[in-house]
Amino acid sequence: MRLQRQVVDYALRRRSLLAEVYSGRTGVSEVCDANPYLLRAAKFHGKQSSVMCPICRKEQLTLVSWVFGDHLGPVSGSARTAEELVLLATKFDEFSVHVVEVCRTCEWNHLVKSYVLGAVRPPKAPRTRPARKNARTASE
């Protein structure tokens, strides 16, 4: 069973932003602005990646998965571990997941990818109109 659908990868945007930082067109303070809630989520719900921070190069980045969906209720807008994502995918209809990389040292953060999880909605039945008696056709 394929879990992730409608995957959007933001690697090109990340590369472009880092090029702007390295060239001096964008300040480091503009990209190293993770809020305290994101930093706490990285500490408790994040997954260590093998990628070093592109700004400070002092530690490996942490990946944090955020879930969003109207029918998730109070769970929507919160950080979740990979195990929790699998559990949510079995319980709820479609919801979106946004994966953010964050450096807990310099506070760099960037959206890495987004995708859809959850039960696939069945396709809507085609709308058909019942034939009317004595209806004229296009060939008449």
N, C-alpha and C positions, 0 to 999 in steps of 0.2 A: 504494500500500500504506500503510495507516494504521499508524504505529509505536506511538504512545502509546495505551494502553487503561487503563480503570479509573482515570481521573484524579480526584484529590481536591485541591481548592484550599483552602488554609488562610487566605484573605484575611480572612474574618470573624473568625477567632481572632486574627489579627494586629491588626486594627482594634480589637478589644476589649482586647487587651493594651496597645496604645499609649494607649488612652483611660485605662486604669488608671495608666499611667506619668505621663501628662500631668496627671492629677488628683491625683497624689501617693499613691495607694493602694498602688502598687508602686514600689519603689525602682529607680533606674537601675542600681545594682550587681547587681540580680537579673536583669536582662535583658541586660546587657552583660558576658557571662561566657563568651565563646568560648574554647575551650581552644586551646593552641598548635598541636595537630594540625590543627584546623579552619582556623586562620589561615594555616598553611603550605599547606594544600590550596587555600585561596583564592588565594594568591600564585601557585602553580604550575599549578593545574588549573581555576581559576575563570574565569568569563566576566563581564566588566564589564557592569553593567546601566545603564539610564538613570535609575534611581531614586536620589535622594539619601538618605542615612542619616536616618531619622526621629528619631534621638536627638541626634547631634552636628551634623548638617547640614554636615559638612566634606568628605565625599567620597561618590562614588557607590558603591552596594552592589555586591558581587561575588556571583555565583551559583555555588554549588558543588553538583555532582551526585554523590551517593553511591549505590553499587549494593549490593544485598543479594540473596542467593539461595543455597540449599544446594548446588546443582550448579555454582556459580561457583568453588568451591574457594578458593584464596588471594586471588582478585580480590574476593570478597565483603567488604563493609565498607570499601571504598576509594573515593577520589574519582576521577572519570573526566571527561575532556573530552567534548564533544559528538561529536567524531569517533570516540572510543573507544566511546561508547555505541552508535553505529550498528554498529560492528564487532562488539561483544558481542551485539547483537540478532540478528545473522546467524549467530552461532556457537552460542548457547545457547538452551535452553528459557526459559520465562518467568522473569523476575527483576524485583524492584522497584527503582525509582529514587526517591530522596528529594532534592529540590532545596532547599538552604538558602541564605538570603541572609545575608551577613556583611559587617560594616564592619570594615576592618582598622585603623581609627583608634581607635574607642571600644569595639570588640569586641561590638557588637550582633549577634545572630544569631537567626534565626527560620526555621522550616520553612515554605516557600512552597507547595510542592505535592509530591505523590507520584503515581506512575503505574507501570504494568507495561509492560515491553518484552520482546522475545524472540519466538521462534516460538510460535505459538498451538498449544496442545495440541489434538489431534483429539478430538472428543466421544467419550465412552465409548459402546460399543455397548450397546444396551438388553439387560438380562438377561431372557432368556426361559426358561421351563421347558418341556421337552418334554412333550407330552400323554401322559398315562398311558392305557393300554388299560383299558376298563371303568371309567373314572373317573366319579364322580357329578357332575352339574352342579348349579348353584344352583336350577334350576327343578324338580328332582326332589324 
